[in-house]
Amino acid sequence: MSSISLFSRAFVGFIALSVAPACFEARGGGSELGSGRAPIIEQEEDHDPGCGGGNEPSEACASFEGAGCYWMENTSGDYCWVPADWAPTVEDCFAMDSCDGGLGASGGGCYKWADGSGEDRYPWPEAPAQEPACASFEGTGCYWMDSTSGDYCWVPADWAPTVEDCFAMDSCDGGLGASDGGCYKWADGSGEDRYPW
């Protein structure tokens, strides 16, 4: 083998390594709260996820300071904690959280009350020991999470009398979103688990 041939192969190998990505292990799609707790969003082909790796938020995430409610966004593929201005109080943030013991009004979103986007969450307030704020309704039908009272109660949605109508209205758990933000479920009672769509 000639020295030119050996040199050529070494040079091609060097070029190939130079243009290879700095990190070879693909990032997992889950949130830092654990797999299955936030929706998995497919990365676009032209999106470089960086080498944030594993279950940590990407290095692409901006840092936010100040006590308040933070939401783990799930649209960019980076799963960054961002300010949730629509939940200005601890009670509102607690009501929205669906990942760590909140009331689940978001229908799947992860929320935390913290001193900054990169800070640990504060524990949620204890549920009141007094009588429940929400009335209990029985019977199979469509239920809407009433967001007007501040108690986030599941109430009968008489305007959606069929499973198909209820599915069309739901904007929180895979429905068609005709309500433009409302959470709906088909269940055997206001306190019962939803049937899958």
C-alpha positions in Angstrom: 0.0 0.0 0.0 1.4 3.4 -1.0 2.0 6.2 1.5 -0.3 8.4 -0.5 -3.2 6.0 -0.2 -2.7 5.7 3.5 -2.5 9.4 3.9 -5.7 9.8 1.8 -7.6 7.4 4.0 -6.5 9.1 7.2 -7.4 12.5 5.8 -11.0 11.3 4.8 -11.4 9.8 8.3 -10.3 13.0 9.9 -12.8 15.1 7.8 -15.6 12.6 8.6 -15.0 13.0 12.4 -14.7 16.8 12.1 -18.2 17.2 10.7 -19.9 14.5 13.0 -22.1 15.9 15.7 -20.4 16.5 19.1 -22.8 14.2 20.8 -24.1 10.9 19.5 -26.7 9.9 22.0 -30.2 11.0 21.1 -32.2 12.9 23.6 -35.2 11.3 25.2 -38.5 12.9 24.5 -39.9 13.0 28.1 -40.1 15.8 30.5 -37.9 16.2 33.6 -40.9 14.9 35.6 -40.6 11.5 34.1 -41.7 9.7 31.0 -45.4 9.6 30.3 -46.2 12.7 32.3 -46.0 15.1 29.4 -46.9 14.5 25.8 -44.1 13.4 23.5 -43.7 15.8 20.6 -41.8 14.6 17.5 -38.8 16.8 16.6 -38.9 18.4 13.2 -36.2 17.1 10.9 -34.4 20.5 10.8 -34.4 21.0 14.6 -31.2 20.4 16.3 -32.1 19.2 19.8 -28.6 19.9 21.1 -26.9 17.6 23.6 -29.0 18.4 26.7 -29.5 14.6 27.0 -31.7 12.4 29.1 -34.5 13.8 31.2 -33.1 17.2 31.8 -34.5 20.3 30.0 -32.5 21.3 26.9 -29.7 23.8 27.3 -31.8 25.8 24.8 -34.2 26.8 27.6 -34.2 30.4 28.7 -33.9 31.1 32.4 -36.7 33.0 34.2 -36.4 34.5 37.7 -39.0 35.3 40.2 -41.6 33.5 42.3 -44.6 32.4 40.3 -46.2 29.7 38.3 -44.2 27.9 35.6 -45.5 25.6 32.9 -43.5 22.9 31.1 -44.1 23.9 27.5 -44.3 20.9 25.2 -44.4 22.6 21.8 -40.8 23.3 21.0 -39.5 19.8 21.8 -37.2 21.3 24.5 -39.6 20.9 27.4 -38.7 24.2 29.0 -40.2 25.7 32.2 -41.7 29.0 31.1 -43.8 31.6 33.1 -47.5 30.7 33.2 -49.0 34.2 33.5 -52.5 32.8 33.1 -52.1 31.2 36.6 -51.1 34.2 38.7 -51.8 32.6 42.2 -50.6 29.4 43.9 -54.3 28.3 43.9 -54.6 28.8 40.1 -51.3 27.0 39.5 -52.3 24.1 41.7 -55.6 23.8 39.9 -53.9 23.7 36.5 -51.2 21.1 37.4 -51.8 17.6 36.0 -48.4 16.1 36.8 -47.6 16.4 40.5 -50.8 16.2 42.5 -52.6 19.3 41.2 -56.3 19.4 40.3 -55.7 18.7 36.6 -57.6 21.5 35.1 -55.1 21.7 32.2 -55.9 18.2 31.2 -52.3 17.0 31.0 -50.0 20.1 31.5 -47.2 20.1 34.1 -47.1 23.2 36.3 -45.1 24.2 39.4 -44.9 27.1 41.8 -41.2 28.0 42.2 -38.7 30.9 42.7 -37.6 30.6 39.1 -37.8 28.3 36.0 -34.8 26.3 37.1 -35.7 26.1 40.8 -37.4 23.2 42.7 -41.2 23.4 43.0 -42.8 24.3 46.3 -45.2 21.7 47.7 -48.8 22.2 46.8 -51.2 23.4 49.6 -53.0 20.7 51.5 -56.5 20.1 50.3 -59.1 21.6 52.6 -60.5 19.1 55.2 -63.9 20.8 55.2 -66.7 19.8 52.9 -65.8 19.7 49.3 -66.3 22.8 47.2 -67.6 20.8 44.3 -71.1 19.2 44.2 -71.2 15.6 43.2 -73.2 14.6 40.1 -74.0 11.0 39.1 -75.0 9.4 35.8 -73.2 8.7 32.6 -72.8 11.7 30.4 -70.6 14.6 29.4 -69.0 16.7 32.1 -67.3 20.1 31.8 -64.6 21.5 34.2 -66.2 24.7 35.3 -63.4 27.3 35.3 -65.6 30.3 36.2 -66.2 29.6 39.9 -62.5 29.3 40.8 -63.2 25.8 42.2 -62.6 23.9 38.9 -65.5 21.5 39.4 -66.7 18.9 37.0 -70.4 19.8 36.2 -72.9 18.2 33.7 -72.5 19.6 30.2 -76.1 19.2 29.0 -75.2 21.0 25.7 -73.1 18.0 24.7 -75.6 15.1 25.1 -73.7 12.4 23.1 -70.2 11.0 23.3 -69.5 12.5 19.9 -70.6 16.0 21.0 -68.5 15.7 24.2 -65.5 14.6 22.2 -65.9 17.5 19.8 -66.0 20.0 22.6 -62.9 18.7 24.6 -59.7 20.8 24.2 -57.7 19.1 27.0 -57.4 15.4 26.5 -57.4 14.7 22.8 -60.8 15.9 21.7 -61.5 18.1 18.7 -61.2 21.4 20.6 -64.5 23.0 19.5 -64.8 24.6 23.0 -61.5 26.5 22.4 -59.9 25.6 25.7 -62.6 23.8 27.7 -62.0 20.5 29.4 -64.7 17.9 28.8 -65.0 14.2 29.8 -67.5 11.4 29.2 -67.8 9.6 32.6 -70.2 7.8 34.9 -70.2 10.8 37.3 -68.5 14.1 38.0 -66.0 12.4 40.3 -65.4 9.4 38.1 -62.5 8.8 35.6 -63.1 9.7 32.0 -63.8 7.1 29.4 -61.1 7.1 26.6 -62.1 9.0 23.5 
